[in-house]
Amino acid sequence: MNAIMTKFDIDTAEHRTPKWEGLSEIDQAIRDNRVMEYRIKKSWADPWGRKLTVAGLAVILGVFLFLAGASFGLW
């Protein structure tokens, strides 16, 4: 790109585009959300990742059910 455009053309192109400083946080959040979604999909595609996710959710659900049962006086 630098072989075709001169330094003057690059500088003037940068000055024409407005800098949206206030939207940088939104852009970062969108980018992070996509990365998180990719990581979740990639982890779910992995057999060990899927087993660990299901086991972790089962443990959390078991603890929640135990505490709910204890609060109702079932044991």
N, C-alpha and C positions, 0 to 999 in steps of 0.2 A: 504494500500500500504506500509506503514511503517512496518507492521508486517512481510511482505515477504522480503522487501529490507532492507539491513543494511544502516546505515548512510554513510558508505564508498561508497556504490553503488549509492546512491542519489547524493553525492558530485561529483563523477566522471561523472555521467550522465549530471550534470549541466555544467561541464567543457567541455564536448564534443560538446554540442550544441552551435553554434556561437550566439553571441548577436548582433542583427541587430538594432543598435541604430538609424540609419538613416531612417529606414522603419517604425518607430513607429508612425510618423505623418500620413503616408499613411494608416496604420492599423486603426488609430483612425478615419480618414475621412471615410473609408469604413464602420466602425462600426456605425458612426453617420448617414451616409446615410441610412443604413438599419433601424435605429431607426426612422428616419424621415419618411421613406416610410411606416413603420408600423403604426406610428401615423396618417398619412394621411388616410390610408386604414381604420383604426379603427374609425376615426372621420367621414369618409364618410359613414360607416355602421350605425352610430348612426343617427336616424331621426332628432334630434335637431341640431346635428352638420352639417348635410347636408343642413338643412334649413338656418342655419346661414351662411354657406359658400356661398350658392346661393344668399342670401340677400346681403351679403357683396360685392360679385362680381357685383351684379346689381347696388348697390350704386356707386361703383367705375366706372362702365361703364356709369352710368347716369351723373356723374360729368364730366367724360371725354367728353361725347357727348355734354353736356352743354357748356363746355369751347371751344370745337371745333366749335360749332355753333356760339358762341359769337365772336370767332376770325374771322369767315367768314362774320360776320355782319348779321346773320339771326335774331337776336333779340337784 
